[in-house]
Each structure stands twice: as structure tokens, then as C-alpha cells.
Amino acid sequence: MTEAEQLARYIQLLGEQVSTHVVRHRDPFCDFEERGFEGGDTIYSIDKLVEPVIVEAIGQWPDELKPVIVVAEGMGDEGEFRIGDKGDSAKFRILLDPIDGTRGLMYDKRSAWFLAAGARDNGDATMLSDSLVSVIHEIPISKQYLVDSFVSAKDCETIGFRKDIFSDKRWKIDCRPSTSVDLRNSFSQVSNFFPGTKALAADLMELIATECTNQSFAGRSLIFDDQYISTGGQFVELMCGKDRFCCDLRPLLYQISERLTGEKPILGLQCHPYDIAGLMAARNSGVIITDGWGRELDSFFDVHTPIHWCGYANSMLQSKIQPLINNWLSDHLA
């Protein structure tokens, strides 16, 4: 087994350990208590459950995989810490979002996801395009007993598994993005989770709906909206054929708001590199992921850079929707 294969195995195991720990130690009366603001997002009590698990689990990894630099949401303001002998150069750098989708999980509404990307350490210059492995692992709500996990290695197809958390039985599941060439009767959306960018996101979605359903009445319930407050969750919905299109343009929408009002907006929460740690897994399943302008999406392993992205189930949908987004953005940012 190569070091990269070992890394994939142990990151997947880490995802399972985090998920199991959250399931066993949740407190629905306290999970939603705010515990600060770190790494570009609000930290809740449920987030704090996993920090000791991560440190202990990686500390037990084989010596040939350590030292490891972990870059993660909620691990201090800079979100970076080292595990392993301080006298040696780090071998790998791991970008983590231990619980992506905290808000839905802490109210027991919807699954969250453990997200990770692992690359050979190149210091602060390490980028997602350097990733050797990417893992997306489900953290379920209390009444759920099946969880999904997706693992991808560089230049390999993404492998999906479903696991019974009580019996530990698991079986393979397929990643099958939709092959439909339009948005009729689909779940497709422009992310508008929080106040501040909702009006702009809705305006863009109305344009896309009108142009991509071949209908003059976009409000005829031909497109359904699913505001899943989890980038990993959004990726999985595209990977499994449940959504056909999704984009999160919040950094660009804040720029447009500033132009329209002449005032610098109070920035709300935005997507960050750790939120797209499952990028390679999504791409290797067949999903097309770009930045908001349709360019190659990449990022350094950090916790602060604002990320905008678009996801398409197939190239035909991209060819229809991407020009609409580009023109709309150009009109608003000219």
C-alpha cells in the first residue's frame, strides 16, 4: 500500500470516527450554543465535540504519515496546527471541515458532512489541486441509521459506500450525476442561505429558470429549490443525481451589493476552502465544478479565502447556464 493509499484509508477512518463521536455525544439542548467565531464561521457547542477526536485520532496514525499539518475550521483563528514530531518536516497537509452543515445538524433537521482533502505538504503554497485524496462522510441526524461515504484518490473514480451504523454492514453505492439536459422538474438553485444576498440570488435564479425550462412562466413549479446549508451536502446531491445545478456566489454578490448601494456591505458568512475540501471527490464522480465565472476552481489550504463556485451535473447543463451567469455577473459588475 502506497503512502497516498494509506492516507486515504486513515482520512476515511477519521471521518467515521468524527461521525460516530457526534452521534454518541450530542446534546440537543446545548448543541446550538455559540462558542465564538473562528476561521470565518460561527462555532457552536456541537463543533467543539470533535476537536479532541481529531487530535487523538491523527496522533495514532502510522509514523510514516506524520508529522501532519491540519488546516481546519474551528481550530483557532488561523485554523492550523501540527500533529507529530516537531523536529521533522511535515509529510502531509490535511484540509478539514469536521462538521459541514452544523446548523441543520444541531437542530436535528438534516445530515451534516465531514469533509477532507489531503496533499503532500508544500507549506502555505499547498493547494486543493495538489490533493492526493478527498473524503466526504455523512454525519446523520438522530433518527437516521444509514450513512454515506465518498472517497476519491487523484485521477481515480470516486467510490461511494453506505453503512449501517448499528451493524457496521456496508455496501457500495453508485455516483450518478443527472444526465438530463435541462432543468425541467429538477432541484436546482442559487444559494441564498442568509439575509444580505437573497434578493440578488433570487434575481439570478429567476433568469436561469426562465431561460432553462423553455417556458415563459418560470413560476409553474418546474424547478424546485433546496437550500441545503452545507457545501458538502450540495456536492453530494449533485454527485448522486438529486440536483442538476447549484451555485454559491456569495463573495460576488457582496461585491455587487457594494456597487449598487455605494456602501461597503456588512459581510455575512461565505464559503471557504475547507467547505470545498470534497472538491476532488465531486469532480471524480462526474460533476463539473467551476468558480463563479466558469473558470478552474482552486484554492490554498486556508480558512479565510472567500470561495464562489458553480456545480453542474453535466456539460450540457453547463453550456446552457454558465453563459447566463457570466452575462448576469458582467452586467452587475461592469
ChimeraX attribute file (.defattr): number of C-alpha atoms within 10 A of each C-alpha:
attribute: neighborCount
match mode: 1-to-1
recipient: residues
	/A:1	6
	/A:2	7
	/A:3	12
	/A:4	19
	/A:5	12
	/A:6	15
	/A:7	24
	/A:8	22
	/A:9	14
	/A:10	18
	/A:11	26
	/A:12	22
	/A:13	15
	/A:14	22
	/A:15	25
	/A:16	19
	/A:17	16
	/A:18	24
	/A:19	23
	/A:20	15
	/A:21	15
	/A:22	22
	/A:23	16
	/A:24	9
	/A:25	11
	/A:26	17
	/A:27	13
	/A:28	13
	/A:29	9
	/A:30	12
	/A:31	20
	/A:32	18
	/A:33	12
	/A:34	13
	/A:35	14
	/A:36	11
	/A:37	14
	/A:38	18
	/A:39	22
	/A:40	20
	/A:41	18
	/A:42	15
	/A:43	20
	/A:44	20
	/A:45	18
	/A:46	23
	/A:47	23
	/A:48	17
	/A:49	18
	/A:50	19
	/A:51	14
	/A:52	10
	/A:53	16
	/A:54	17
	/A:55	14
	/A:56	11
	/A:57	15
	/A:58	19
	/A:59	16
	/A:60	12
	/A:61	19
	/A:62	12
	/A:63	10
	/A:64	10
	/A:65	18
	/A:66	21
	/A:67	24
	/A:68	23
	/A:69	22
	/A:70	23
	/A:71	26
	/A:72	28
	/A:73	31
	/A:74	28
	/A:75	19
	/A:76	13
	/A:77	15
	/A:78	16
	/A:79	19
	/A:80	20
	/A:81	13
	/A:82	16
	/A:83	17
	/A:84	19
	/A:85	12
	/A:86	9
	/A:87	7
	/A:88	9
	/A:89	13
	/A:90	20
	/A:91	16
	/A:92	23
	/A:93	26
	/A:94	26
	/A:95	32
	/A:96	32
	/A:97	27
	/A:98	29
	/A:99	30
	/A:100	27
	/A:101	22
	/A:102	25
	/A:103	19
	/A:104	16
	/A:105	24
	/A:106	24
	/A:107	13
	/A:108	16
	/A:109	12
	/A:110	20
	/A:111	23
	/A:112	28
	/A:113	31
	/A:114	27
	/A:115	31
	/A:116	32
	/A:117	32
	/A:118	29
	/A:119	23
	/A:120	19
	/A:121	20
	/A:122	13
	/A:123	13
	/A:124	10
	/A:125	11
	/A:126	21
	/A:127	22
	/A:128	24
	/A:129	16
	/A:130	19
	/A:131	25
	/A:132	21
	/A:133	29
	/A:134	31
	/A:135	33
	/A:136	31
	/A:137	32
	/A:138	27
	/A:139	30
	/A:140	23
	/A:141	20
	/A:142	16
	/A:143	7
	/A:144	13
	/A:145	12
	/A:146	16
	/A:147	20
	/A:148	20
	/A:149	22
	/A:150	26
	/A:151	26
	/A:152	26
	/A:153	22
	/A:154	17
	/A:155	11
	/A:156	13
	/A:157	17
	/A:158	23
	/A:159	18
	/A:160	22
	/A:161	16
	/A:162	19
	/A:163	17
	/A:164	14
	/A:165	17
	/A:166	8
	/A:167	8
	/A:168	9
	/A:169	10
	/A:170	14
	/A:171	10
	/A:172	13
	/A:173	14
	/A:174	14
	/A:175	23
	/A:176	16
	/A:177	23
	/A:178	22
	/A:179	13
	/A:180	14
	/A:181	16
	/A:182	19
	/A:183	22
	/A:184	18
	/A:185	12
	/A:186	20
	/A:187	20
	/A:188	25
	/A:189	25
	/A:190	24
	/A:191	23
	/A:192	20
	/A:193	17
	/A:194	12
	/A:195	9
	/A:196	18
	/A:197	21
	/A:198	15
	/A:199	13
	/A:200	19
	/A:201	20
	/A:202	15
	/A:203	12
	/A:204	16
	/A:205	21
	/A:206	16
	/A:207	15
	/A:208	22
	/A:209	24
	/A:210	16
	/A:211	17
	/A:212	19
	/A:213	17
	/A:214	12
	/A:215	13
	/A:216	10
	/A:217	11
	/A:218	18
	/A:219	11
	/A:220	8
	/A:221	11
	/A:222	16
	/A:223	20
	/A:224	14
	/A:225	15
	/A:226	14
	/A:227	14
	/A:228	19
	/A:229	20
	/A:230	23
	/A:231	27
	/A:232	28
	/A:233	23
	/A:234	22
	/A:235	25
	/A:236	27
	/A:237	23
	/A:238	28
	/A:239	30
	/A:240	21
	/A:241	18
	/A:242	17
	/A:243	25
	/A:244	29
	/A:245	27
	/A:246	25
	/A:247	24
	/A:248	24
	/A:249	25
	/A:250	29
	/A:251	20
	/A:252	19
	/A:253	21
	/A:254	20
	/A:255	15
	/A:256	20
	/A:257	19
	/A:258	15
	/A:259	15
	/A:260	12
	/A:261	9
	/A:262	9
	/A:263	9
	/A:264	12
	/A:265	14
	/A:266	9
	/A:267	12
	/A:268	14
	/A:269	16
	/A:270	20
	/A:271	22
	/A:272	23
	/A:273	27
	/A:274	32
	/A:275	27
	/A:276	30
	/A:277	29
	/A:278	32
	/A:279	30
	/A:280	29
	/A:281	31
	/A:282	32
	/A:283	19
	/A:284	21
	/A:285	25
	/A:286	21
	/A:287	28
	/A:288	22
	/A:289	24
	/A:290	21
	/A:291	17
	/A:292	23
	/A:293	19
	/A:294	18
	/A:295	11
	/A:296	12
	/A:297	18
	/A:298	17
	/A:299	20
	/A:300	18
	/A:301	29
	/A:302	23
	/A:303	27
	/A:304	20
	/A:305	17
	/A:306	16
	/A:307	22
	/A:308	22
	/A:309	23
	/A:310	23
	/A:311	28
	/A:312	27
	/A:313	29
	/A:314	20
	/A:315	14
	/A:316	13
	/A:317	21
	/A:318	22
	/A:319	12
	/A:320	15
	/A:321	22
	/A:322	19
	/A:323	13
	/A:324	17
	/A:325	20
	/A:326	14
	/A:327	12
	/A:328	16
	/A:329	18
	/A:330	11
	/A:331	10
	/A:332	16
	/A:333	15
	/A:334	8
